[in-house]
Amino acid sequence: MKDGTTKALENIGVRDQSKLVKSTYPNMPEVKSGWNENSVFFKQEKVGKNAQINIGLGKGKGIEIFNENIISFENVSTNNVNIECK
Protein backbone atom coordinates (compact mmCIF):
# COMPACT_ATOMS: atom_id res chain seq x y z
CA MET A 1 0.00 0.00 0.00
CA LYS A 2 1.11 3.54 -0.67
CA ASP A 3 2.13 5.73 2.25
CA GLY A 4 -0.81 7.70 3.59
CA THR A 5 -3.47 5.07 2.83
CA THR A 6 -4.46 4.56 6.47
CA LYS A 7 -4.55 8.33 7.03
CA ALA A 8 -6.89 8.72 4.03
CA LEU A 9 -9.15 6.03 5.49
CA GLU A 10 -9.05 7.69 8.93
CA ASN A 11 -10.43 10.86 7.34
CA ILE A 12 -13.67 9.04 6.46
CA GLY A 13 -13.63 6.68 9.46
CA VAL A 14 -16.17 5.79 12.10
CA ARG A 15 -15.31 3.60 15.08
CA ASP A 16 -16.68 1.03 17.46
CA GLN A 17 -16.83 1.56 21.24
CA SER A 18 -13.90 -0.70 22.16
CA LYS A 19 -11.23 0.72 24.46
CA LEU A 20 -8.49 0.02 21.90
CA VAL A 21 -10.13 1.89 19.02
CA LYS A 22 -11.52 4.67 21.22
CA SER A 23 -8.07 5.35 22.72
CA THR A 24 -6.36 5.21 19.31
CA TYR A 25 -8.96 7.41 17.55
CA PRO A 26 -10.66 9.47 20.29
CA ASN A 27 -11.99 12.13 17.90
CA MET A 28 -13.39 9.70 15.33
CA PRO A 29 -17.22 9.57 15.29
CA GLU A 30 -18.95 6.42 16.51
CA VAL A 31 -20.44 4.08 13.93
CA LYS A 32 -24.10 4.47 12.92
CA SER A 33 -26.38 2.51 10.62
CA GLY A 34 -25.54 3.03 6.96
CA TRP A 35 -21.82 3.65 7.60
CA ASN A 36 -20.75 1.45 4.68
CA GLU A 37 -21.87 3.85 1.95
CA ASN A 38 -19.59 6.81 2.74
CA SER A 39 -17.34 5.69 5.61
CA VAL A 40 -14.97 2.98 6.74
CA PHE A 41 -15.39 1.17 10.07
CA PHE A 42 -12.47 0.94 12.51
CA LYS A 43 -13.21 -1.95 14.86
CA GLN A 44 -11.41 -4.14 17.36
CA GLU A 45 -10.95 -7.82 16.55
CA LYS A 46 -9.41 -10.52 18.69
CA VAL A 47 -6.50 -12.56 17.33
CA GLY A 48 -5.87 -15.29 19.86
CA LYS A 49 -5.34 -13.48 23.14
CA ASN A 50 -4.39 -10.23 21.41
CA ALA A 51 -6.50 -7.47 19.90
CA GLN A 52 -5.95 -5.52 16.71
CA ILE A 53 -7.77 -2.83 14.75
CA ASN A 54 -9.52 -3.97 11.59
CA ILE A 55 -10.74 -1.49 8.98
CA GLY A 56 -14.00 -2.45 7.26
CA LEU A 57 -13.92 -0.77 3.86
CA GLY A 58 -17.66 -0.71 3.19
CA LYS A 59 -19.07 -0.34 -0.33
CA GLY A 60 -18.17 3.16 -1.43
CA LYS A 61 -15.33 5.60 -0.85
CA GLY A 62 -13.32 3.20 1.36
CA ILE A 63 -13.02 0.63 -1.43
CA GLU A 64 -12.05 3.39 -3.86
CA ILE A 65 -9.30 4.72 -1.59
CA PHE A 66 -7.99 1.21 -0.91
CA ASN A 67 -7.93 0.21 -4.59
CA GLU A 68 -6.28 3.46 -5.68
CA ASN A 69 -3.45 2.90 -3.19
CA ILE A 70 -2.48 -0.69 -4.02
CA ILE A 71 1.12 -0.85 -5.20
CA SER A 72 1.24 -4.59 -5.88
CA PHE A 73 -0.21 -7.90 -4.76
CA GLU A 74 0.46 -11.59 -5.16
CA ASN A 75 -1.58 -14.75 -4.84
CA VAL A 76 -0.87 -16.76 -1.71
CA SER A 77 -1.66 -20.34 -0.78
CA THR A 78 -2.68 -21.88 2.52
CA ASN A 79 -1.56 -25.42 3.35
CA ASN A 80 -0.56 -25.97 -0.27
CA VAL A 81 -4.06 -25.18 -1.47
CA ASN A 82 -4.35 -22.32 -3.93
CA ILE A 83 -7.30 -20.03 -3.37
CA GLU A 84 -8.75 -18.26 -6.39
CA CYS A 85 -11.09 -15.33 -6.27
CA LYS A 86 -13.62 -15.06 -9.06
For each residue, the residues with C-beta under 8 A, 3 or more apart:
1: 5 6 66 69 70 71
2: 5 69 70 71
3:
4: 7 8 69
5: 1 2 8 9 65 66 69
6: 1 9 10 55
7: 4 10 11
8: 4 5 11 12 65 69
9: 5 6 12 13 40 55 57 62 65 66
10: 6 7 13 25 28 42
11: 7 8
12: 8 9 38 39 40 61 62 65
13: 9 10 25 28 39 40 41 42 55
14: 28 29 30 31 32 35 39 40 41 42
15: 21 22 25 28 29 30 31 41 42 43
16: 21 30 31 41 42 43 44
17: 21 22 30
18: 21 22 43 44 51
19: 22 23
20: 23 24 44 51 53
21: 15 16 17 18 24 25 28 42 43 44 53
22: 15 17 18 19 25 26
23: 19 20 26
24: 20 21 42 53
25: 10 13 15 21 22 28 42
26: 22 23
27:
28: 10 13 14 15 21 25 42
29: 14 15 32
30: 14 15 16 17
31: 14 15 16 35 39 41 43
32: 14 29 35
33:
34: 37
35: 14 31 32 38 39 40 41 58
36: 39 41 56 58 59 60 62
37: 34 58 59 60
38: 12 35 58 60 61
39: 12 13 14 31 35 36 58 61 62
40: 9 12 13 14 35 55 56 57 58 61 62 65
41: 13 14 15 16 31 35 36 55 56 58
42: 10 13 14 15 16 21 24 25 28 53 54 55 56
43: 15 16 18 21 31 53 54 55 56
44: 16 18 20 21 51 52 53 54
45: 51 52 53 54
46: 49 50 51
47: 50 51 52
48:
49: 46
50: 46 47
51: 18 20 44 45 46 47
52: 44 45 47
53: 20 21 24 42 43 44 45
54: 42 43 44 45
55: 6 9 13 40 41 42 43 62
56: 36 40 41 42 43 62
57: 9 40 62 63 66
58: 35 36 37 38 39 40 41 61 62 63
59: 36 37 62 63
60: 36 37 38 63 64
61: 12 38 39 40 58 64 65
62: 9 12 36 39 40 55 56 57 58 59 65 66
63: 57 58 59 60 66 67
64: 60 61 67 68
65: 5 8 9 12 40 61 62 68 69
66: 1 5 9 57 62 63 69 70
67: 63 64 70
68: 64 65
69: 1 2 4 5 8 65 66
70: 1 2 66 67 73
71: 1 2
72:
73: 70
74:
75: 82 83 84
76: 83
77: 80 81 82 83
78: 81 83
79:
80: 77
81: 77 78
82: 75 77
83: 75 76 77 78
84: 75
85:
86:
